[in-house]
Structures are given as structure tokens and as C-alpha cells.
Amino acid sequence: MKRMNAIAMMTLMVMGLTLGLTGCGDDDEPTPQVVLSLRSCSITEGAEYVASELTEATLSYNNAVAVSPSANITLNGVKCTAMPSTTRAMDIIITLPTLEEDKAYTLDIPAGAIVGKTDNAATAPAFKVSFTTKAALPVEDNAAVLAKQLGWGWNLGNHFDTNTGEDGKPFQWGYWDSAKPTQKLYTNLKNAGVSTVRICVTWGNYQTPETWTIDPAFMAEVKQNVDWAETAGLNVILNLHHDEYWLDIKSAASNSDVNEAIKTRIEKTWTQIAETFKEKGGYLFFESFNEVQDGGWGWGANRTDGGKQYRTLNEWNQLVVNTIRATGGNNATRWIGIPCYATNPSLALENAFELPTDPANHIMVSVHFYDPSNFTLTPDNSDGKSEWGHTAAAGKYQNGSNEDHVVDIFQRLKRKFIDNNIPVYIGEYGCVMHKTSRSNLFRNYYLEYVCRAAHTYGMPVCIWDNNSVGSGNEHHGYFNHNDGTYLNDAEKLVKTMIKACTSDDANYTLESIYYNAPK
């Protein structure tokens, strides 16, 4: 190309500038507009939304936009407020009026309601979108619902939990409670106001070693009792109880081979139980284990092994949940109780206790409460206590285990679990019959206070009953395990405990019980 001279260059520059100012030589043609178009709307045509959750709509355009002062944007004829987004120049936020449930709506944005922010004459075309509304699904308060359903419960203690500590070798003299339960037992329990029966079962004595097959006759006997409870209209909690003799958690925590062998047996055992009961309805609850611990009841090697036993129990609990869910049927969503180490509520409050992952989100926390044990379980021992609470005589009660202790433990359980919609139940609580009338006044006070505290903090309870008549250590008799008649003149006390666990009377409080403590 030949080089232009300076005069020619200047001439071309002036001509170009002139053409630019005159719209390329046409004085009557307007400056081209940028066409506004809608890119997206946060409301989808034909969709259904929860009425209470849909409060605004966001419209996104292809350029910076504003709302025309004369805009008349409406929802079913009701004018809506519209404003440019404070974070994105291309968005318009439309505030919707309060929506009704189960109703059809149309959002109407007329032509010209949305204008270009930098191109004076640019306007967006009309736009309409229609949708319907629905009610929000109720959020089930699992903890409250189950507390009401389970109510005041009772343990068929020392019957199926009879234990020899040997595989395949049942106790040769029969069951520890020397009873033969009948339909009448469960019917009378229901008539007395019982809502739930916890059937504690030791399975290992009835398993064939290696295959771990449960004796069909024993399984049938357990099932018969579950059926009787169902007929009576009771809930049932079914568990592995004194199988701790083979659930050697201390060895499993330190030896992976031992742990794998135990896990194999856990899976085979729970598969058989779950298959047997998988078609039972929501009245049946499973409980993975009872009081798994190394013999020190929470004060053994678990305190010094760096958390190995806690992690092992967490692993076992997860295995039980996975095994039960895998059997299908109603087990896919059945509630499962999960105990912490030794089922000690204080240990449930520690971070080392982890709940299993559960796709059904139907996990409950199981704890036991016998504090202080030297009053509730062993008053006849050398360190035994005969009284309890703020009115107890000096030297006759256990320091630090009175009313404040009950409230502290239950309140902390509520905060950690129940307030997060994780149910907690007290699978065992109780206090033996004492040997003097004064001591039994404190026993009755203790049982009423614990029951009312459990109700106050949203936890159902199950009294421990071993069918024992009389008083002193190990005497926990309330109902005859054969026919459900009362033992030890327990009717009045039972009715008091049921009232404490279930009454919604605002005037019946922990304070009112506190101020009526024995003098």
C-alpha cells in the first residue's frame, strides 16, 4: 500500500467524524436501542410452592434495568412492590403479598414496566407466570410425639434376660423371675395405665455357636409375648440385654480380629430378630444393646484407652441400624433406641458418644437412671443411704445426688438431644423397696420427682421390675409377672408415677412435689 500524504489523512478523519455525528449520514434515523429481554424468573411456570415460603420473585434481564414510575405489576390483580436488586444491576426483586394455601396465582408484568437503565427508550416486553400454592408439610416433633406415645413404661425384667454367660446353654432352672407371663399380664398392665413394655432378652444362651442361629422355640416364646402386648394395645421395646457377656468391648477395642468376630455375630443376631418382627407396626421399637461396658460401669479402661471403647460401641450401634434397615418391611423406618456406654446419661452427654447415621432419621437415645445407686439399688450395703432429697437427715443421703442433680442431668439431655428433635427415653429407672416406713416415704418421693422431671424435660420412662416381693437390695416388685396383679401394695405408687409422667396439669410441677417432700 502506498503511503498517504498528510493532507489526505486529515481529510478522511474530518469526514469520519462528520458521519458519526450525523448517524452515518442520515439526520432522521434515531440511535439504535439495546433490546431488553428476560433471561430468567425465580418462579417456574406451572410449579407448586409452599404458600408461607414464597415471598418474592426475582426477574433477571440481559442488561441493567430499573422499574418504571408508572409500572403496575400485579399478582391476581393486587399491586406488587418492585425494586432493582442492590447486588445485581440486571435483576428486579418483586415483593409478593401474603399468599393463601391451595390457590392459583398469576404474576403479571406489563410491557414497559421494566425499562433499561442506560438506554432511555428501551423497555422490556410483557411477561406473565402462573403457579399454585400448597400448605407446608408439618414438621413432626418426634421427641414430643414419642414421649406421649411411650408414656409410662414397665420392664419385664429378669425374665427373658436370664443369663448363664455361655453360648447355647440356657439357665437350667428356668427364668430368674420364676414367672410364666400370659395375655392377662399385658391386659392388666394396660388397664393399670401402662403404655409401654420393655422386653429385655438375652439371646446368646439360645444361639448355636458359629452359625449363631437362635433357637426357634425361644424366638417363638419371645414373639408370643410381643403379640400379647400388641393385643393389649401396648408399645414394646425389644433389645439385646445381658448379651454383654459376648459383647466383649474391651477386647474388641484393642483387637481388630475380636471386633470383626463380634460384629459378625451382632449382624447375624439382629438379622434374625429383625426378620422375625419386620411386619410389626409402629408400636414395636428396637433397642440395639443394653448396658455395654467393660465391667467398670463407666469408670474402667474406657477412661484411659483414648476413646477406643467409645468408638467401638459407636461402630456397633451403626452396624445394628444398618442391619435392621436392610431387612426392609416396617424395619425400614422403625424407631431404634441407641444406648451410650454403660447407658449412663452422663456419658451420653460427652462428645465421644455419636449417634448412627440413619436414612430414616428414626433414632432415639436410650439412657438409664438410678442415681444415686446407694439409695436406689443398694441401701443395705455398708455405704447405703436410707433417705433422699433436700429434707433428708444429715448423713442419710448422698451429697450431690439430690433434686438438683436430677434436674441438671435431664435438662442437659434435653438441650443436647430433645431440643434438636432427637428423642430420649429412660429405658430403666427405679428404687428398691426400703425396710422402714420412713425410708419408703423418701423412696416414693424420689420416684415421683424423677417421673415428673422426666415429663418436664420431655422423656418417657420405664420402671424396672424384677417380680420381687419384700424389701432391701434387688427388691423391685410392682406387678406380678404372671398375671399383672399388683405386688407390694404398689397400686397407689404406680398411679402416682403414671400421673407424674403424663399429667399436663400446670399446677402439678416439680416445685409442688418439692415442697411436699417428707419431713
Summary of the structure (lengths in Angstrom):
residues: 519
radius of gyration: 35.6
end to end distance: 119.0
largest distance: 127.3
contacts: 1629
relative contact order: 0.09
helix: 34%
strand: 17%
